[in-house]
Amino acid sequence: MQQHSDTRVQSLTLLIILSLIWGTSFILMKKGLVVFSPPELGALRVATAALFLAPIALTKLRGLGMNHLGKLLTSGLLGIFFPAFLFAFAQTRLSSSVAGILNTLTPIFTLVIGVIAFGQLFRRQAIVGIAAGLAGSFLLVTANTNGSVSGVNAYAFLVILACVFYATNLNFIKYRITDLDAITITSVSLLLIGPVAILYLVGFTPFIPTMQNAPGAWEAFGYVALLGFMGTSLATVLFNKLVKISTPLYTSSVTYLIPVVAVFWGVVDGERLLPGHLIGMVAIVSGVYLANRKP
């Protein structure tokens, strides 16, 4: 009985920590963009995450064949590299609150891509959930500063595309990388894409002059480094631990807490949430629940 109680406490603790880390990621991107350009931020995020997990990745390389490395490179590009840049560009014209809410679409796209590309089955109620989630995203894309529905914020589609990449990667890992654990997949994927990010950051962006001359550069660097270390690396390790000690349904509840944290930080930072944003958030979260609810 005591062991069961300890496990529940540990699961709840991990759930809260993960929600705080991932929900805070969006405001950290916003703070980093005050100094860095989107390409700099995206590359720096990947580079710091790769450096953080490099010691673990080097120990996991033994026993991996070229077939593994090709799959892990694909996973790294789909699940980490491309989304890092997409979110960076999106948040130049999108509030961190809205970006955090839209990110909740990932489970819905995971289900859709699983059905289309990998032959996964789903229940009829999932169709209602998918429709609700897409309707909510439409409200977020079209809500203007007056609270009505008018015009389209094209930058929101960058977050939606990032969710598609996340969802594709989740299915790819589930159905194509079945013989490796999550820590190996994440750390080695980062090890493979990290050098590309570092080379691009140093050789093809003004990162070094920015660090030398831009006011507030080191503060912004701290925000992005924290984003890479915690939001990309540490959170993956904690998530893997939560999966092992709890049920998939319990683990998926982190999806509903992330936008709450993201909206909280956005409001604290002076962002304005419109009625269309709130209705869209409720629709997306409800859609995710319906699409993933067990009978």
C-alpha positions in Angstrom: 0.0 0.0 0.0 2.8 2.4 0.9 4.6 1.6 -2.4 1.4 2.3 -4.4 1.0 5.6 -2.5 4.6 6.6 -3.2 4.2 5.8 -6.9 1.1 8.0 -7.1 2.9 10.9 -5.4 5.9 10.5 -7.8 3.6 10.3 -10.8 1.8 13.5 -9.8 5.1 15.3 -9.1 6.4 14.4 -12.6 3.2 15.4 -14.2 3.3 18.9 -12.6 7.0 19.4 -13.4 6.5 18.4 -17.1 3.5 20.7 -17.4 5.5 23.6 -16.0 8.5 22.9 -18.2 6.6 22.4 -21.5 4.1 25.2 -20.7 6.9 27.6 -19.9 8.7 26.8 -23.2 6.6 29.3 -25.2 7.4 32.3 -23.0 11.1 31.3 -23.1 11.0 31.4 -26.9 9.3 34.8 -26.7 12.1 36.2 -24.5 14.8 34.7 -26.7 13.3 36.4 -29.8 13.8 39.8 -28.2 17.5 39.5 -29.2 17.9 36.5 -31.5 16.4 36.0 -35.0 14.2 32.9 -35.5 17.0 31.0 -37.2 19.4 31.8 -34.4 16.9 30.8 -31.7 16.0 27.5 -33.5 19.6 26.5 -34.0 20.6 27.5 -30.5 17.8 25.5 -29.0 18.8 22.4 -30.8 22.5 22.9 -30.1 22.1 23.4 -26.4 19.8 20.3 -26.1 22.3 18.2 -28.0 25.2 19.3 -25.8 23.2 18.5 -22.7 22.4 14.9 -23.7 25.7 14.2 -25.6 27.3 12.3 -22.7 24.3 9.9 -22.6 24.2 9.6 -26.4 27.8 8.6 -26.6 27.2 5.7 -24.3 24.2 4.6 -26.3 26.0 4.5 -29.7 27.4 1.1 -29.1 25.4 -1.6 -30.8 23.5 0.8 -33.1 23.8 0.0 -36.8 23.5 2.3 -39.8 19.8 1.3 -40.1 19.3 2.7 -36.6 21.2 5.8 -37.3 19.2 6.6 -40.4 15.9 6.2 -38.5 17.2 8.3 -35.5 18.3 11.1 -37.9 14.8 11.1 -39.4 13.3 11.2 -35.9 15.5 14.0 -34.9 14.6 16.1 -37.9 10.9 15.5 -37.6 10.5 15.7 -33.8 13.1 18.3 -32.8 15.0 20.2 -35.6 12.1 21.4 -37.9 9.7 22.2 -35.1 12.3 24.3 -33.3 12.6 26.6 -36.3 8.9 26.6 -37.0 8.0 27.7 -33.5 10.7 30.4 -33.6 9.3 31.9 -36.7 5.7 31.5 -35.6 6.2 33.4 -32.3 7.4 36.5 -34.1 3.8 37.2 -35.0 2.0 34.9 -32.6 1.6 35.3 -28.8 3.1 32.6 -26.6 -0.3 31.9 -25.2 -1.8 31.1 -28.6 1.2 29.0 -29.6 0.9 27.0 -26.4 -2.8 26.3 -27.1 -2.2 25.3 -30.7 0.5 22.9 -29.6 -2.2 20.9 -28.0 -3.3 19.7 -31.5 -0.4 17.3 -31.5 -2.4 14.3 -30.1 -5.1 14.8 -32.7 -2.7 14.9 -35.6 -1.0 11.8 -34.1 -4.3 10.0 -34.3 -5.0 11.2 -37.9 -1.5 10.3 -39.2 -1.6 7.0 -37.4 -4.8 6.1 -39.3 -3.7 7.4 -42.7 -0.1 6.3 -42.8 0.2 3.4 -40.4 -3.2 1.7 -40.5 -4.1 2.5 -36.9 -7.8 2.0 -36.0 -9.9 4.6 -34.2 -13.4 4.9 -32.7 -16.2 6.9 -34.1 -16.1 9.4 -31.2 -12.6 10.3 -32.4 -14.1 11.9 -35.4 -16.1 14.3 -33.2 -12.9 15.0 -31.3 -10.9 15.7 -34.4 -13.6 18.0 -35.7 -13.8 19.9 -32.4 -10.0 20.3 -32.3 -9.8 21.6 -35.9 -12.7 24.0 -35.2 -10.8 25.3 -32.2 -7.7 25.8 -34.3 -9.8 27.7 -36.9 -10.9 30.1 -34.2 -7.3 30.7 -33.0 -6.1 31.3 -36.6 -8.9 33.8 -37.4 -9.5 35.6 -34.1 -8.5 39.3 -34.5 -7.7 42.0 -32.0 -11.4 43.0 -31.7 -12.3 39.5 -30.5 -14.3 38.7 -33.7 -13.4 36.3 -36.5 -11.8 38.2 -39.3 -8.7 37.6 -41.4 -6.1 34.8 -41.0 -2.9 34.8 -39.0 -0.8 32.7 -41.3 1.9 32.3 -38.7 -0.4 30.0 -36.7 -0.1 27.5 -39.6 3.6 27.2 -38.7 2.7 25.9 -35.3 0.1 23.6 -36.8 2.8 22.3 -39.2 5.1 21.8 -36.2 2.4 19.7 -34.6 2.2 17.6 -37.8 5.9 17.0 -37.6 5.6 16.0 -33.9 2.7 13.7 -34.7 4.6 12.1 -37.6 7.6 11.5 -35.4 5.5 9.9 -32.6 4.0 7.5 -35.1 7.4 6.9 -36.7 8.9 6.0 -33.4 6.0 3.8 -32.4 5.9 1.8 -35.6 9.4 2.0 -37.1 11.8 2.2 -34.1 10.4 -0.5 -31.8 13.6 -1.9 -30.5 15.1 1.2 -28.8 14.1 2.9 -25.6 13.1 6.6 -25.5 16.3 7.8 -23.9 18.4 6.3 -26.7 16.1 7.6 -29.4 16.1 11.2 -28.0 19.8 11.5 -27.1 21.2 9.9 -30.3 18.7 11.8 -32.4 20.0 15.0 -30.9 23.6 13.9 -31.3 23.0 13.5 -35.0 21.3 16.8 -35.6 23.3 18.8 -33.1 26.4 19.3 -35.3 24.2 20.6 -38.1 22.6 23.1 -35.8 25.9 24.3 -34.4 27.5 24.6 -37.9 24.4 26.6 -39.1 24.4 28.8 -35.9 28.1 29.7 -36.1 28.6 29.8 -39.8 25.4 31.0 -41.3 23.8 33.4 -38.7 25.1 36.5 -37.0 25.1 34.7 -33.6 28.6 35.6 -32.6 28.3 39.3 -33.4 24.9 39.3 -31.7 26.5 37.9 -28.5 29.3 40.4 -28.7 27.3 43.5 -29.4 23.6 43.2 -28.8 22.2 44.5 -25.5 20.7 41.8 -23.4 22.3 39.1 -25.5 23.5 37.0 -22.6 20.1 37.2 -20.9 18.4 36.0 -24.0 21.0 33.3 -24.4 20.1 32.1 -20.9 16.4 31.9 -21.8 17.2 29.8 -24.9 19.7 27.6 -23.2 17.1 26.9 -20.5 14.7 26.1 -23.2 17.1 23.6 -24.8 18.2 22.0 -21.6 14.9 21.7 -19.9 12.2 21.9 -22.6 13.9 19.5 -25.1 16.3 17.3 -23.0 15.3 17.0 -19.4 11.5 16.9 -20.1 12.0 13.9 -22.4 13.8 12.0 -19.6 11.1 12.9 -17.1 8.3 12.0 -19.6 9.9 8.6 -20.2 10.0 8.0 -16.4 6.3 9.0 -16.1 5.4 6.5 -18.9 7.1 3.7 -17.0 5.4 4.3 -13.6 1.9 5.3 -14.7 -0.8 4.5 -17.3 -0.8 6.0 -20.8 -4.1 7.7 -20.0 -2.6 9.4 -17.0 0.5 10.4 -18.9 -1.6 12.0 -21.7 -3.2 14.3 -19.1 -0.1 16.5 -19.5 -1.6 17.6 -22.8 -4.4 19.4 -21.0 -2.1 21.2 -18.5 0.4 22.6 -20.9 -1.9 25.3 -22.4 -2.9 26.4 -18.9 0.7 27.1 -18.0 1.4 28.7 -21.4 -1.6 31.0 -21.0 -0.7 31.9 -17.4 2.8 33.1 -18.5 1.4 34.9 -21.4 -1.1 36.9 -19.3 1.7 37.6 -16.7 3.8 39.0 -19.6 0.9 41.3 -20.7 -0.6 39.3 -23.5 -4.2 39.8 -24.2 -6.5 36.7 -24.6 -9.6 37.3 -26.7 -12.9 35.5 -26.5 -12.1 33.6 -29.7 -8.8 32.4 -28.1 -10.6 31.1 -25.0 -13.3 29.3 -27.0 -10.7 27.9 -29.3 -8.7 26.5 -26.3 -11.8 24.9 -24.9 -12.6 23.3 -28.3 -9.1 22.0 -28.8 -8.8 20.5 -25.3 -12.2 19.0 -25.6 -11.4 17.5 -29.0 -8.1 16.0 -27.7 -10.1 14.4 -24.8 -12.7 12.9 -27.1 -10.2 11.7 -29.6 -8.1 9.9 -27.0 -10.8 8.9 -24.4 -10.9 5.2 -23.7 -14.3 3.4 -23.9 
